[in-house]
Amino acid sequence: MVYQSFLIKYAEIGTKGKNRYLFEDALIHQIKNALKRVDGSFVASKESGRIYVQAISEYDYDEVIEALQRVFGIAWICPMLQIQDKDFENLKKTLVSYVDEVYPDKNFTFKVESRRADKQYPVHSEQMNRDLGEVILKAFPETKVNVHKPDVLLRVEVRKVVNLYSLMIPGPGGMPVGTNGKAMLLLSGGIDSPVAGYMIAKRGVKIDAVYFHAPPYTSERAKQKVVDLAKQVARYSGPIPLHVVNFTDIQLYIYDKCPHEELTILMRRYMMRIAQEIAEKNGGLALITGESIGQVASQTVQSLASTNEVCFMPVFRPLIGFDKQEIVDISQKIGTFETSIQPYEDCCTIFVAKHPVIKPNLERIRKSEEHLEEKIQEMVQTAIETAEMIWCDEG
């Protein structure tokens, strides 16, 4: 079966009341962007609470489905026939041809579910269900009707044309990217932060990212690993501007002036300060991290409270209650896991203390930061001003 049309179903968008059209328009925009990367020409449009994608040239079916399955806001992708000739006898013939081609094995149970949106159509929904079901039973005696749990649910929608479909391919769900503001992701080369970015993008948030690079202690390959991760997340979130901050001088200064067991906490505090300043300059409204309670020393409740203190922006931590395996499962699903486990260490790993404090005292942390007052603000501003911006589009 060569499908020329797809019905796109959404879920949460349907709850948006009078603002729904804004979310529908955003979803159509994201669908168009996704299909630009697919060979072929397509038209995305909406009509009476329905979003359609129509192919106007040859295309690769699997490639289109894969592209649409990365568009947040789509609940279901339904390949369908759009029948221009609404004559009921023609509809019967088309339905039989559809079933014959789509289901080579006819040993299945089915149900016909009709919807007559065009109230001028002469055949009512219940009558359509009975008559179309009878046609299928006569054409394919192996089939059986099951109105409660059918193997195949054949949907018929009578509108300006007749929509006929039965396949429902799951989409990623969520909300269209760009409908809920913009936030800055602290992106490392690990497993967690790319997953955090994916999860917040799924809620409709546009993503920027910042990566803290520490040459020569971290290699160019470590930097490229993060660029690759940003590109992989961008397959779902859309293009990500990645701000690469040279953090070496700040780390060495902290290492020289402060207790080593506090090194990780102090570094995280300055990372948060820098990230939110870059976010603010670029229209970001929040920070995103991949932190999970208790996973490492810098992610105890006490440590998180210590790093949070320097933030005036909200900090989104979508993985906060996840265990490691749950995070790994999502990273494998979205395709970032294999890149994340490449053996190129980031700056946090290189400068970690042998015995980091796990329950930092906030007063002591503030006291330690006083040792940095001579140069730290100048170093922070230099790091921000010299940050490299890399445009990370879908890889």
Summary of the structure (lengths in Angstrom):
residues: 395
radius of gyration: 26.9
end to end distance: 30.5
largest distance: 88.0
contacts: 1312
relative contact order: 0.12
helix: 43%
strand: 20%
